[in-house]
């Protein structure tokens, strides 16, 4: 069963955000990212923030619903006193 994932790439002073469909395994997600980049389906923009120009980060998270795009899937609540 395929799932929808939001991918963020920060690399060498550029950034890209896009969605992919993949099975819930590292290999499937990696291949879906490579397919999307290889098909010129990803637009890299100049990063206004000072991300390291000699490093690359790739992160992804499953999109459960539209709310997960703007907030973390994990939420901690402080204990009541």
N, C-alpha and C positions, 0 to 999 in steps of 0.2 A: 504494500500500500504506500503510495507516495504522499508526501507532506509538503507543505509550503514553508520555505525558509527565507528569512531576510539575511542578506550577506552584506558585510561592510568591509571594504578593502582600503587600507591606508598604506600607501607605498611611495617612497622616494619623493615626497612632497606633493603627491596627488591623492585623491580620494574618489571612491565610487560606492554607491549604494544600489542594490538591486535585489530582486526576488528570484528564487529558483524553485523548481519542484524536484524532489529526490526522495529516495527511500531513507529511512532513519539509520544510516550507517555512514561512517567517515568516508569510505571509498565511494559510495554513491554521491554524496555531497561534493566531494572533490571533483569527480567526473562532471557533475552538473555545472560547477563553477567553471571548469576548463572549457566545457562546451559553450557556455554563454560568452566567455571572453573570446574564444576562438571564432565565434560567429559575429564578432564585432557588436554584440548585444550589450556591451558595457561602455558607458561614457565616463572617462576619467576627467575630473575637474581639478584645477589647481587648488590646493588646500590653502585656505587663508590662515589657518592655524599653523603653528610652527611644529608640525610633525617632523620627526627626524628624516632627513633626506637620504639617509643611508640604511633605513630599515623598512621592513614590510610587516604589516599586521593584517590578518584575515580573520574575521569573526563572523559567526552566524548564530541565529536563534530561530526556533520554530515559531511560526506565526499561528497562534491559537485563535485569535480573533483580531479585529482592527485595533483593539486597545493595546495589544502587545507590541505594536510598532512604536509606540511612544513611551513605553515604560518597561521596566524590567519584569521578567516573569516571576522573579523571586521577590517577595516582600516580607520584611521583618517588622513585627509590631513590638513596641516596647511594653514591658509588663506593667500592669497597674500597681500603684503603691497605695 
